[in-house]
Amino acid sequence: MRSVMVLEDFRVQQMPRAGGCWSYTILRADGGVEEESDRFLRLYEGRGTQRTYAYFLVDHLRWRKQEGLTTPSMSLQDLYRYMGAVGAKVAMPFGQPWRQGKRPYSSSALQVAAACLKGFYLLQCGAGANAELAVALEARRLPTQRDRDRALLGHLHTSMPANPLAPRRGTRRRHPKMLPDGARPELMEVMNTARDRLVVTWLSDASLRIGGLTGLHLVDLHLRADAACGECKSPHLHVCHRSGNANRAAAKIKPDWWLRDGVITGGEIVRVSPAMIRSYFEYMTTEYTKHAADHGMLLIQLSGPRRGQPWTADAARGMLRRAGRRANLPGRVKPHAFRHTFTNAVLDVTDGDMLVAREAGNWASVQTVEEVYGHPDLHSPEFQAALSAVWGEDT
């Protein structure tokens, strides 16, 4: 019973702001604002980081409440215990890990949690609440060669800020979860609407993230050659981060973009295949013209009380999940699997050219592509042949 009451002690509250944006804070059980977290989250007003940090922080506050800790009594060892609890994948000697019934934080999630907690406690300790913890969190480390390469005057750096809460980061090898072989045609066979076929086609051919796809406006689409934006000669689209979309969908990355004289420039430029153009015209000339409201967004709800309104990213995920079940595909069909499958296909036809894969998939860096794809396919014929040769078996 105690754990249930603890979970109700704090909750994240979303608040609409002018311009269609949202702000996030944390409330106590009595409905009052949790002052420490609110002061910290206000530093990220109007940024997606605020929402991310709010949900990481509310989990920590619940744990802190259960442990009977406060900011003045918190120690670095207590924070180590918390990071171990949220990342634990097995039951610990003193009981089940924190966040019962939920998945442990991944390595990348632990990195975000570490940054959130360090910033949170440094802000509180800056007012004299816990000077000892502030000193412990203000750790430094020697600069690496990568640090020096990034700096204009790297040889002047004698130390770099470090986060003692962050997990160690070595050379990561992340194995992407891709679609099963032949998944695209099987999914297309079970799609019920032109909109759903458009979603599968665009995710397959453009390496779009689901937030970017559901956040597209018609003005973002330059589907004819030599568009007026002058930024790409071939058909393309501009993925623009908008925090005020009615369906609350937003692109992950946030390059600057402009709308001048009805023409979009900037944003994330994504090239468009002929199949994407065909699926667009099928959708626009049938379903969109019948139901669309005057909001200018590309993907719309086709039935129910919200018919004609912008379609949400969660609705798109649900559609793909149900379509995967109808097609009897193994596992759960997720939008990001299309992105991994697309990048893997680009690497196959370019003999592993990381630069081309980065540009085609709009990845953040070559390092990210190398971490995810820079290792052999454990099920490829080449890999199996190499093992058979070492084992002395006939291939």
C-alpha positions as CSV (number, residue, x, y, z in Angstrom):
1,M,0.0,0.0,0.0
2,R,2.9,2.3,0.8
3,S,4.3,2.2,-2.7
4,V,0.9,3.1,-4.2
5,M,0.7,6.2,-2.0
6,V,4.2,7.2,-3.0
7,L,3.4,7.0,-6.6
8,E,0.6,9.5,-6.0
9,D,2.8,12.0,-4.2
10,F,4.0,13.8,-7.3
11,R,2.8,14.0,-10.9
12,V,3.7,15.9,-14.0
13,Q,1.3,18.7,-15.0
14,Q,1.0,20.0,-18.6
15,M,-0.1,23.6,-19.1
16,P,-1.0,25.2,-22.4
17,R,0.9,28.3,-23.4
18,A,0.3,31.1,-25.9
19,G,1.0,30.0,-29.5
20,G,-0.1,26.4,-28.9
21,C,3.0,25.4,-26.9
22,W,3.0,23.5,-23.7
23,S,4.8,24.0,-20.4
24,Y,5.5,21.3,-17.8
25,T,5.9,21.4,-14.0
26,I,5.5,18.9,-11.1
27,L,2.6,19.0,-8.6
28,R,2.4,17.5,-5.1
29,A,-0.4,15.3,-4.0
30,D,-2.3,18.3,-2.6
31,G,-2.2,20.0,-5.9
32,G,0.5,22.5,-5.0
33,V,3.5,23.1,-7.1
34,E,6.7,21.4,-6.1
35,E,8.9,24.5,-5.8
36,E,12.4,23.0,-6.3
37,S,11.5,21.2,-9.5
38,D,9.5,24.1,-10.8
39,R,12.4,26.4,-10.4
40,F,14.6,24.0,-12.3
41,L,12.2,23.3,-15.1
42,R,11.6,26.9,-15.7
43,L,15.1,27.1,-17.0
44,Y,14.0,25.1,-20.0
45,E,10.7,26.9,-20.8
46,G,9.6,26.5,-24.4
47,R,12.1,23.7,-25.1
48,G,11.4,19.9,-25.5
49,T,14.0,19.3,-22.8
50,Q,11.5,20.6,-20.2
51,R,9.1,17.8,-20.8
52,T,11.9,15.2,-20.8
53,Y,13.4,16.4,-17.6
54,A,10.0,16.7,-15.9
55,Y,9.3,13.0,-16.3
56,F,12.8,12.0,-15.2
57,L,12.6,14.3,-12.2
58,V,9.2,13.2,-11.0
59,D,10.4,9.6,-10.8
60,H,13.4,10.7,-8.7
61,L,11.2,12.8,-6.4
62,R,9.0,9.8,-5.8
63,W,12.1,7.7,-4.9
64,R,13.4,10.4,-2.7
65,K,10.1,10.6,-0.8
66,Q,10.1,6.9,-0.2
67,E,13.7,7.0,1.1
68,G,12.9,9.9,3.4
69,L,15.5,12.1,1.8
70,T,15.5,15.9,1.0
71,T,17.9,18.2,-0.8
72,P,19.9,19.1,2.4
73,S,20.2,15.4,3.4
74,M,21.1,14.1,-0.1
75,S,24.6,12.7,-0.7
76,L,26.4,11.6,-3.8
77,Q,26.2,8.0,-2.5
78,D,22.4,8.4,-2.4
79,L,22.3,9.5,-6.0
80,Y,24.5,6.6,-6.9
81,R,22.0,4.3,-5.3
82,Y,19.2,5.9,-7.3
83,M,21.0,5.6,-10.6
84,G,21.7,1.9,-9.8
85,A,18.0,1.4,-8.9
86,V,16.6,2.8,-12.1
87,G,19.1,1.0,-14.3
88,A,18.8,-2.4,-12.5
89,K,17.7,-5.2,-14.7
90,V,17.5,-7.8,-11.9
91,A,16.1,-7.9,-8.3
92,M,18.6,-6.4,-5.9
93,P,19.6,-7.8,-2.4
94,F,17.2,-5.4,-0.7
95,G,14.2,-6.1,-2.8
96,Q,12.8,-5.3,-6.3
97,P,14.4,-2.5,-8.3
98,W,12.7,0.9,-8.3
99,R,10.0,1.5,-11.0
100,Q,8.4,-1.9,-10.4
101,G,6.6,-3.2,-13.5
102,K,8.5,-0.8,-15.8
103,R,11.6,-1.4,-17.9
104,P,15.0,-0.3,-16.5
105,Y,16.5,2.8,-18.0
106,S,18.7,2.2,-21.0
107,S,22.3,3.5,-21.3
108,S,21.1,6.6,-23.1
109,A,18.2,7.2,-20.7
110,L,20.7,7.0,-17.8
111,Q,22.8,9.6,-19.5
112,V,19.8,11.9,-19.6
113,A,18.8,11.2,-16.0
114,A,22.4,11.9,-14.9
115,A,22.3,15.3,-16.7
116,C,18.9,16.1,-15.2
117,L,19.9,15.3,-11.6
118,K,23.2,17.1,-11.8
119,G,21.5,20.3,-13.0
120,F,18.7,20.0,-10.5
121,Y,20.9,19.6,-7.5
122,L,23.5,22.1,-8.6
123,L,20.7,24.7,-8.8
124,Q,19.3,23.8,-5.4
125,C,22.8,23.7,-3.8
126,G,23.7,27.0,-5.3
127,A,21.4,28.6,-2.7
128,G,23.5,26.9,0.1
129,A,21.2,24.0,0.7
130,N,24.0,21.3,0.4
131,A,27.5,22.6,-0.2
132,E,29.1,19.2,0.1
133,L,26.9,17.7,-2.6
134,A,27.6,20.7,-4.9
135,V,31.4,20.1,-4.6
136,A,31.0,16.4,-5.4
137,L,28.9,17.1,-8.5
138,E,31.3,19.7,-9.8
139,A,33.8,17.0,-10.8
140,R,36.4,17.6,-13.5
141,R,38.3,15.2,-15.8
142,L,41.3,15.4,-18.1
143,P,40.4,16.3,-21.7
144,T,40.4,13.6,-24.3
145,Q,41.8,13.9,-27.8
146,R,38.2,14.2,-29.0
147,D,37.6,17.2,-26.7
148,R,40.7,18.9,-28.0
149,D,39.7,18.3,-31.6
150,R,36.3,20.0,-31.0
151,A,37.8,23.1,-29.4
152,L,39.3,25.9,-31.5
153,L,42.2,26.3,-29.0
154,G,42.1,22.7,-27.6
155,H,45.6,22.8,-26.3
156,L,44.5,25.4,-23.7
157,H,42.1,23.0,-22.0
158,T,43.6,21.5,-18.9
159,S,40.3,19.9,-17.6
160,M,36.7,19.3,-18.6
161,P,33.5,19.2,-16.6
162,A,32.3,15.7,-15.8
163,N,29.2,14.1,-14.4
164,P,29.9,11.6,-11.7
165,L,26.4,10.2,-12.0
166,A,26.7,9.3,-15.7
167,P,27.4,5.7,-16.7
168,R,30.7,5.0,-18.3
169,R,30.7,5.3,-22.0
170,G,33.0,3.1,-24.0
171,T,32.7,2.2,-27.7
172,R,29.0,1.3,-27.9
173,R,27.7,-1.3,-30.3
174,R,23.9,-1.0,-30.6
175,H,22.1,-3.6,-32.7
176,P,19.2,-1.9,-34.5
177,K,15.8,-3.5,-34.5
178,M,14.8,-3.7,-38.2
179,L,11.7,-4.9,-40.0
180,P,11.4,-8.5,-40.9
181,D,12.3,-9.4,-44.5
182,G,9.5,-8.6,-46.9
183,A,7.6,-6.6,-44.2
184,R,6.8,-3.7,-46.5
185,P,4.7,-5.5,-49.2
186,E,3.0,-7.6,-46.5
187,L,2.0,-4.4,-44.6
188,M,0.8,-2.8,-47.8
189,E,-1.5,-5.7,-48.4
190,V,-3.3,-5.2,-45.1
191,M,-3.6,-1.4,-45.2
192,N,-7.2,-0.2,-45.3
193,T,-6.7,3.4,-46.3
194,A,-4.6,5.5,-48.7
195,R,-3.3,7.5,-45.6
196,D,-2.0,4.3,-44.0
197,R,-0.3,3.3,-47.3
198,L,1.3,6.7,-47.4
199,V,2.6,6.3,-43.9
200,V,4.3,2.9,-44.7
201,T,5.7,4.3,-48.0
202,W,7.1,7.5,-46.5
203,L,8.6,5.7,-43.5
204,S,10.2,3.1,-45.8
205,D,11.6,5.5,-48.4
206,A,12.6,8.6,-46.5
207,S,13.9,7.5,-43.1
208,L,11.4,9.9,-41.3
209,R,10.9,9.8,-37.6
210,I,7.2,9.4,-36.6
211,G,7.1,12.8,-34.9
212,G,8.5,14.5,-38.0
213,L,6.0,12.7,-40.3
214,T,2.9,13.4,-38.3
215,G,4.1,17.0,-37.8
216,L,4.3,17.8,-41.6
217,H,2.2,20.6,-43.1
218,L,1.3,20.7,-46.7
219,V,3.5,23.8,-47.2
220,D,6.5,21.7,-46.2
221,L,6.1,19.5,-49.2
222,H,8.1,20.4,-52.4
223,L,7.2,17.4,-54.5
224,R,8.2,18.9,-57.9
225,A,11.7,19.4,-59.3
226,D,13.4,22.8,-59.0
227,A,11.1,24.0,-56.1
228,A,11.0,27.7,-55.3
229,C,13.0,27.2,-52.1
230,G,16.1,26.6,-54.2
231,E,17.7,24.3,-51.6
232,C,17.2,21.0,-53.5
233,K,16.7,20.4,-57.2
234,S,14.9,17.1,-56.8
235,P,11.5,16.6,-55.1
236,H,11.9,16.9,-51.3
237,L,10.2,18.0,-48.1
238,H,11.2,20.2,-45.2
239,V,10.8,18.7,-41.8
240,C,10.3,21.7,-39.5
241,H,10.2,21.6,-35.7
242,R,6.9,23.3,-34.6
243,S,6.0,23.2,-30.9
244,G,2.5,24.5,-31.5
245,N,1.0,21.7,-33.7
246,A,-2.6,20.8,-32.9
247,N,-1.7,17.1,-32.6
248,R,1.4,18.0,-30.5
249,A,3.7,16.2,-33.0
250,A,7.1,17.7,-33.4
251,A,10.3,16.9,-35.2
252,K,13.2,15.7,-33.1
253,I,15.9,18.0,-34.5
254,K,15.4,21.7,-34.7
255,P,17.3,23.4,-37.5
256,D,16.1,26.9,-38.3
257,W,13.4,27.3,-40.9
258,W,11.5,30.2,-42.4
259,L,8.2,30.8,-44.3
260,R,8.5,33.6,-46.7
261,D,5.9,34.4,-49.4
262,G,4.3,31.0,-48.8
263,V,7.6,29.1,-49.4
264,I,9.4,27.1,-46.7
265,T,13.1,27.2,-46.5
266,G,15.5,25.5,-44.0
267,G,14.5,22.7,-41.6
268,E,15.6,19.2,-42.2
269,I,15.6,18.5,-46.0
270,V,14.5,14.9,-46.9
271,R,14.5,13.7,-50.5
272,V,11.3,12.1,-51.8
273,S,11.0,9.0,-53.9
274,P,8.5,8.5,-56.9
275,A,6.6,6.0,-54.8
276,M,6.1,8.6,-52.1
277,I,4.7,11.1,-54.6
278,R,2.3,8.5,-56.0
279,S,1.0,7.7,-52.5
280,Y,0.6,11.4,-51.7
281,F,-1.6,12.0,-54.8
282,E,-3.7,8.9,-54.1
283,Y,-4.3,10.1,-50.5
284,M,-4.9,13.8,-51.4
285,T,-7.4,13.1,-54.3
286,T,-9.5,10.6,-52.2
287,E,-9.5,10.8,-48.4
288,Y,-7.9,14.2,-47.7
289,T,-10.2,16.2,-49.9
290,K,-13.3,14.6,-48.3
291,H,-12.4,15.1,-44.7
292,A,-9.7,17.7,-44.2
293,A,-10.3,20.8,-42.0
294,D,-8.6,24.1,-42.5
295,H,-5.5,23.4,-40.5
296,G,-2.9,22.7,-43.2
297,M,-1.4,19.5,-41.8
298,L,-0.8,16.5,-44.0
299,L,-2.1,13.5,-42.0
300,I,-5.7,13.6,-40.7
301,Q,-8.1,11.5,-38.7
302,L,-10.4,9.7,-41.1
303,S,-13.2,8.6,-38.8
304,G,-14.8,9.3,-35.4
305,P,-15.7,12.6,-33.7
306,R,-12.3,14.1,-34.6
307,R,-12.6,13.3,-38.3
308,G,-10.6,15.8,-40.4
309,Q,-8.4,16.9,-37.4
310,P,-4.6,16.3,-37.4
311,W,-3.6,12.7,-36.8
312,T,-1.4,12.0,-33.8
313,A,1.9,10.1,-33.6
314,D,0.4,7.7,-31.1
315,A,-2.4,6.9,-33.5
316,A,0.1,6.2,-36.2
317,R,2.0,3.9,-33.9
318,G,-1.2,2.1,-33.1
319,M,-2.1,1.7,-36.8
320,L,1.3,0.1,-37.5
321,R,1.1,-2.2,-34.5
322,R,-2.4,-3.5,-35.6
323,A,-1.3,-3.8,-39.2
324,G,1.7,-5.9,-38.1
325,R,-0.6,-8.3,-36.3
326,R,-2.9,-8.6,-39.3
327,A,0.1,-9.3,-41.5
328,N,1.3,-12.0,-39.0
329,L,4.7,-10.3,-38.8
330,P,6.9,-11.4,-35.9
331,G,7.3,-8.9,-33.1
332,R,5.9,-5.4,-32.8
333,V,6.1,-3.1,-35.8
334,K,7.5,0.2,-34.7
335,P,8.1,3.3,-36.8
336,H,11.8,3.5,-35.9
337,A,12.3,0.1,-37.4
338,F,11.7,1.6,-40.8
339,R,14.5,4.1,-40.2
340,H,17.0,1.4,-39.3
341,T,15.9,-0.8,-42.3
342,F,16.3,2.2,-44.6
343,T,19.8,3.0,-43.4
344,N,20.9,-0.6,-43.5
345,A,19.7,-0.8,-47.1
346,V,21.7,2.4,-48.0
347,L,24.9,0.8,-46.5
348,D,24.3,-2.4,-48.5
349,V,24.2,-0.6,-51.9
350,T,27.0,1.8,-51.1
351,D,29.5,-0.8,-49.7
352,G,29.2,0.6,-46.2
353,D,29.8,4.3,-47.0
354,M,29.0,5.9,-43.6
355,L,28.9,9.5,-45.0
356,V,26.2,8.6,-47.6
357,A,24.2,6.7,-44.9
358,R,24.4,9.7,-42.6
359,E,23.1,12.1,-45.2
360,A,20.5,9.7,-46.6
361,G,19.1,8.9,-43.1
362,N,19.6,12.4,-41.6
363,W,21.6,11.0,-38.7
364,A,23.3,13.3,-36.3
365,S,26.8,12.2,-37.1
366,V,28.9,9.5,-38.7
367,Q,29.8,8.3,-35.2
368,T,26.1,7.5,-34.6
369,V,25.9,5.5,-37.8
370,E,29.1,3.7,-36.9
371,E,27.9,2.8,-33.4
372,V,24.6,1.4,-34.8
373,Y,25.8,-0.2,-38.0
374,G,29.6,-0.4,-37.8
375,H,29.6,-4.1,-36.9
376,P,28.9,-7.2,-38.9
377,D,25.4,-8.6,-39.4
378,L,25.5,-11.7,-37.2
379,H,23.0,-13.5,-39.5
380,S,24.6,-12.5,-42.8
381,P,26.1,-15.2,-45.2
382,E,29.5,-13.6,-45.0
383,F,29.5,-13.8,-41.2
384,Q,28.4,-17.5,-41.2
385,A,30.9,-18.3,-43.9
386,A,33.7,-16.8,-41.7
387,L,32.7,-18.8,-38.7
388,S,32.5,-22.0,-40.7
389,A,36.0,-21.4,-42.1
390,V,37.4,-20.9,-38.6
391,W,35.6,-24.0,-37.4
392,G,36.9,-26.0,-40.3
393,E,33.5,-26.8,-41.7
394,D,32.2,-26.8,-45.3
395,T,30.3,-23.6,-46.1
